[in-house]
Amino acid sequence: MSIFVALLRGINVGGKHLLPMADLRAVCEGLGWSRVVTHIQSGNVVFYAHGAEADLASSLAHALETRLGFRVPVIVRPGASLTGTLAANPFAIAGEDASLCFVALLSSAPSPERVEKLDPTRSPPDRFIVVGSDVFLHLPNGAARTKLTVDWLERQLGGVATIRNLRTLAALADLAVTQPT
């Protein structure tokens, strides 16, 4: 068994798509996953399971849709990969205020052609850098005012995306390395 992190998009936001974390844990355990731990109310799950990331994401998305009656986009990453994601953040390395830095996690790395077509002036003074299957965001005016939204990233880059702040990713990375084996 390996440790993974599942990141759900669009639950418990603005009173829509409500999903208690106890229910989320129960769904994950129903899939045969073990040592399931959730972090905050926005749909972050650390768990042990067998399988490929895409298969685990698909299984969880299907189980949630069956239980809740609405589609929940899911990204699954190996638990150890979050430490690398945090270390690769070019804005953190440049000394930017961490509270203004976010990461859009993508279901797969976009093609170089799609990345090249991104408009760097879409939402000034916001900046972004695509590294593999992550889009690092620096949002000086905050996440609520940016035009670099999940929907835009998905349309431009393809696949599924979800955004987390650095504090949440750091907490998930810590949970992933401190979970007993």
Helices and strands as residue ranges (DSSP letters): E 2-8, H 21-30, E 34-39, E 44-49, H 53-68, E 74-78, H 81-87, H 90-93, G 98-100, E 101-106, H 112-116, E 127-131, E 134-138, G 143-145, H 150-157, E 161-165, H 166-178
